[in-house]
Amino acid sequence: MHWPLQRVAVAEQSMEPVLRPGDWLLVWRGLRHSRPPRIRPGQIVIAQHPARPDLLLVKRATGLEPGGWFLESDNATAAGVVDSWSFGPVPAGLIRGRMLLRYWPRRPH
């Protein structure tokens, strides 16, 4: 059975200030494993790196192009940022889910 929800930990600074290292995300993977979840521009998604299948990326989907989704970091000045500016559009089949919410840690407003 395919469980539609997954939890993912943020490990890098590329999505600051929205997401920080140590944040935990609840991710919607969709009801069917064979069909990627619906994505809209502006949503934060979890995707496999096109050249490194063992590496999951947390990025913002900024646009759908003929080759797939263009995924960008919110913090382009962070050291070692890896996104579509370095590897191009990500095929829809490599999108593993979209962020529903950040549930840990709670931060004061």
N, C-alpha and C positions, 0 to 999 in steps of 0.2 A: 504494500500500500504506500502511496506517495503522500507524505505529510505536507500540507500546503504552507506551513509556517516553519521558519528557521530562525535561530538566533545567530548573530554575527558580532564579533568584537572589532572595534575600530583600533587599528594599531599604529597608524601614521598621522601626520599633521596636515595632509593634503586637503582635508575638507574643513579645516578651521576657518571661521569660528563656529560654524554650525555643528560640526562633530569634532570631538577631540579624542586623542588616544585614551583608551580605557572606557569609552562609551560602549554600551551594548545596544544593538538594534534588533527589532523584531521585523522580519522580512517575509513578505508574501511571495511564495514561489509559484502560486497558481495551483489549480486543481489537477491538472494533467501534466505529468512529467514530460511528455512529448511536445507540449505546446508552451512556449515562453509566456510569462505574464504580460498583460497589456501595459505599455509604457507610454507616458506623455512627456514632451519636453519640459524640463524643469524638475522632474522627479529624481530622487537619489536612488540609484540602482546598485546591485551587487552583480558583478560580472567576472567571468574567468578572463585572465590575461590571454590575448590571442596567441602569444608565443610561449607562455608558461602556464599550462593548464592547472598546475598545482597552486597558483597564486590567484587569490580572490581580490578584486578591486572594489572599493566603495567610491562611486563617482556620481556626478550629476549628468543626466542625459540631456544634451543641449539641442540635438537635432537628429532626425532620421535622414540618412543619405543612402544612395544606391548600394553602398557596401555594408550598411548596418548603422548602428547608433554611434554618434559622436559623443564620447564621454569625457568630461572635463573635471578638473580639480577646482574647488572653490578658492584654494590658497595656492595660486600658481607660483608664489615665491618660496614655498617650502622646499627645503633641500631634498633632492632626489625624486621630485614629482614625476609620476608615470601616468600618462593619460593618452587620449587620442591624438594629442599634438605630437607624441613620439611614435605611436604605432598605428594610427589611422582609425577608421570606423571599426566598431566591434560588431560582428555578425549577431543577429537577433538570437541565434541558438546558443550564444555564450552568455546571454543575460540570464542570471540565475534567480533574480527576484527584484522587487522594489521595496524600499524601506517603508514600513508602516509607522513606526515610532521608535524613538530612543527611550529606553526604559531604565537605564542605569548609567551612571550615577545621577541622582537628582541634584540639581544645582540651584542655588538661590537665584531669584530673579533679579 
